[in-house]
C-alpha cells in the first residue's frame, strides 16, 4: 500500500504558493545574454522558407540549428532568438509565418526540417527592450521534455527578395557548435554544414521537480509547520 499524505489547510496553502512561484518562467537555456546585445558575434545563419513557392519548384528552405541541454525535466513555454538578415531586409513585420522546431538529434533535422519532437507555428512577440543588432523575438510554445540534449530551429516564411534573406544571429555564448541545415541540398551543402559558432537562442519555462524532490519539499514544509507549534 502506498503511504498517503494528509496536509493541513495552512500547509496546503504554503505548498500552493510554492507551486505558483515555481510556475513563473525561468531561463532554461541561454545563448543570447544581456539585452544590451553585448554577446552578439556579428554573423547570421539563414533560416527561412522562401516565398512564394510554386508546385513545380523545390521547397527552398534552410534552417539555423543549434543544440541545447536540459539538466532536469522541463516545461518550455517559449523559444527566443535574435532575428536579423541582409539584402533588402525590411524587418520582422514582413515575415508571413513563424515556426519552432525541436529535434531529437542532428539526423532528424537533416532528414526533414519539420521537428520530429515539435513543429509548431507561433505568433511572434517583439521584445522592445532589446538594444543589440537585429530584433529579439519571442515565440510561445507548449512542450514538456525530459532532461537531455536536443536541437532547435526557428524557420520563417519570408517573401524573397522583397524582404531579403533572414535568419538567426550568432553569439559568443555556447559550445561553439551550430549547423546550417538544408535537407534538399539547395545551398551547396547537403544536407548540412557544421561550423564553430553559437546561435542566439534562449528557452524559457519551468523545471519540473522529480517526485523525490517534491517529497523533500513537502517534508521540509511539514517540519517547519511542526516547529511553529
C-alpha positions in Angstrom: 0.0 0.0 0.0 1.3 3.4 -0.9 1.6 5.8 2.0 -0.8 8.7 2.0 0.0 12.3 2.8 -2.5 14.5 4.7 -1.9 18.2 4.5 -3.4 20.8 6.8 -5.1 23.7 5.1 -2.3 26.0 6.2 0.4 23.7 4.9 -1.6 23.2 1.6 -1.7 27.0 1.2 2.1 27.1 1.6 2.6 24.3 -1.0 0.2 26.1 -3.4 2.1 29.3 -3.1 5.3 27.5 -3.7 3.9 25.9 -6.8 2.6 29.3 -8.0 6.0 30.8 -7.5 7.8 27.9 -9.3 5.4 28.2 -12.2 6.9 31.6 -13.2 9.0 31.3 -16.3 12.7 30.9 -15.8 15.6 30.7 -18.2 16.3 27.1 -19.1 19.0 27.7 -21.8 20.5 30.9 -22.9 22.9 31.9 -25.7 21.6 35.4 -26.1 22.9 37.1 -23.0 22.1 40.7 -21.8 19.5 42.8 -23.6 22.3 45.2 -24.5 23.3 42.7 -27.2 26.9 42.6 -26.0 27.1 38.9 -26.6 26.4 39.2 -30.3 29.1 37.7 -32.7 28.2 39.7 -35.8 27.1 37.0 -38.1 23.8 35.4 -39.3 22.7 31.9 -40.2 19.9 31.9 -42.8 16.7 30.3 -41.5 13.8 30.7 -43.9 11.3 29.3 -46.3 11.4 31.3 -49.5 8.1 32.7 -50.6 6.4 32.5 -53.0 6.6 28.8 -53.7 5.2 27.1 -56.8 4.1 23.5 -57.1 6.7 22.8 -59.8 9.7 24.2 -57.8 11.7 22.6 -55.0 10.8 23.7 -51.5 13.6 26.2 -50.8 14.1 26.1 -47.1 17.1 26.2 -44.8 17.4 26.3 -41.1 19.8 27.6 -38.4 20.1 24.7 -35.9 21.8 24.6 -32.5 21.8 22.1 -29.7 20.6 22.7 -26.1 20.8 20.6 -22.9 18.2 20.4 -20.2 19.6 19.2 -16.8 16.1 18.5 -15.5 12.7 17.5 -16.9 11.3 20.9 -18.0 8.2 22.6 -19.5 9.2 25.0 -22.2 6.9 28.0 -22.8 8.9 29.9 -25.4 11.8 30.0 -27.7 13.5 33.4 -28.1 16.1 34.3 -30.7 17.8 37.3 -32.3 16.3 37.8 -35.7 18.4 39.6 -38.4 19.2 39.5 -42.1 20.6 41.2 -45.1 19.9 42.1 -48.7 16.9 44.5 -48.6 15.7 43.3 -45.2 12.8 45.5 -44.0 12.2 43.7 -40.7 10.2 41.0 -38.9 6.9 42.7 -39.7 7.2 41.5 -43.3 7.5 37.8 -42.3 4.4 35.8 -43.1 4.9 32.8 -40.8 6.9 31.7 -37.8 7.7 28.1 -36.8 9.6 26.5 -33.9 11.1 23.0 -34.4 12.6 20.7 -31.8 14.6 17.7 -33.0 15.9 14.6 -31.1 19.2 14.7 -32.9 21.0 16.0 -36.0 20.0 13.1 -38.2 16.3 14.0 -37.6 17.0 17.6 -38.6 19.0 16.6 -41.7 16.3 14.3 -42.9 13.4 16.7 -42.5 13.4 20.2 -41.1 10.0 19.6 -39.6 10.8 18.8 -36.0 10.3 15.2 -35.0 9.6 16.2 -31.4 7.8 19.5 -32.0 6.9 21.6 -35.1 4.6 24.4 -34.0 3.5 27.7 -35.7 3.7 30.6 -33.3 2.7 34.3 -33.1 5.9 36.4 -32.6 6.4 38.9 -29.8 9.0 41.5 -30.4 10.8 42.3 -27.1 11.3 46.1 -27.3 13.9 46.3 -24.5 16.4 44.7 -26.9 19.3 47.1 -27.6 21.5 44.9 -29.8 21.6 44.4 -33.5 18.5 42.9 -35.1 15.4 42.1 -33.2 14.8 39.9 -30.1 11.8 37.7 -30.9 9.8 35.5 -28.5 7.8 32.6 -30.0 5.5 31.0 -27.4 5.2 27.2 -27.5 3.9 24.5 -25.1 6.2 21.5 -24.7 7.5 19.3 -21.8 10.8 17.5 -22.3 12.8 15.0 -20.3 16.3 16.0 -19.3 18.8 15.5 -22.2 20.2 17.1 -25.3 18.1 18.3 -28.2 18.3 20.6 -31.2 16.2 23.7 -32.0 15.5 25.8 -35.1 13.2 28.7 -35.9 12.1 28.9 -39.5 10.4 32.0 -41.0 8.3 32.1 -44.1 9.7 35.1 -45.9 8.8 36.9 -49.1 12.0 36.9 -51.2 13.6 39.1 -52.5 11.3 41.8 -51.1 12.4 41.1 -47.5 15.9 39.9 -48.3 17.5 36.9 -46.5 16.6 36.4 -42.9 17.8 34.2 -40.1 19.3 33.8 -36.6 22.2 35.9 -35.4 25.3 34.4 -33.8 26.6 34.7 -30.2 29.7 34.4 -28.2 27.9 32.2 -25.7 27.8 28.4 -26.1 29.8 25.4 -27.0 30.9 26.6 -30.5 28.8 24.1 -32.4 26.0 25.0 -34.8 24.6 23.8 -38.1 23.2 25.3 -41.3 20.8 22.6 -42.5 19.0 22.1 -45.8 17.9 18.5 -46.5 17.4 19.2 -50.2 21.0 20.4 -50.5 20.0 23.5 -52.4 22.7 25.7 -50.9 26.0 24.0 -51.9 26.0 21.9 -48.7 24.0 18.7 -48.5 22.3 18.2 -46.1 24.1 20.3 -43.6 27.4 22.0 -42.7 28.7 22.3 -39.1 30.6 25.4 -38.0 32.3 26.6 -34.8 29.6 29.1 -34.0 26.8 29.7 -31.5 23.3 30.8 -32.4 21.4 33.4 -30.3 18.7 31.1 -28.9 17.1 31.1 -25.5 14.5 28.8 -24.0 12.2 29.8 -21.1 9.9 27.8 -19.0 10.0 25.9 -15.7 11.9 22.9 -14.4 9.7 20.0 -13.3 10.8 18.6 -9.9 11.4 14.9 -9.8 8.9 13.0 -7.5 11.7 12.5 -4.8 12.4 16.3 -4.9 8.7 17.1 -4.3 8.6 14.7 -1.3 11.6 16.5 0.2 9.9 19.9 -0.3 6.7 18.6 1.4 8.7 17.1 4.3 10.6 20.4 4.8 7.3 22.3 4.9 5.8 19.9 7.3 8.8 20.2 9.6 8.5 24.0 9.5 4.9 23.6 10.5 5.7 21.4 13.5 8.4 23.8 14.7 5.9 26.7 14.7 3.5 24.9 17.1 
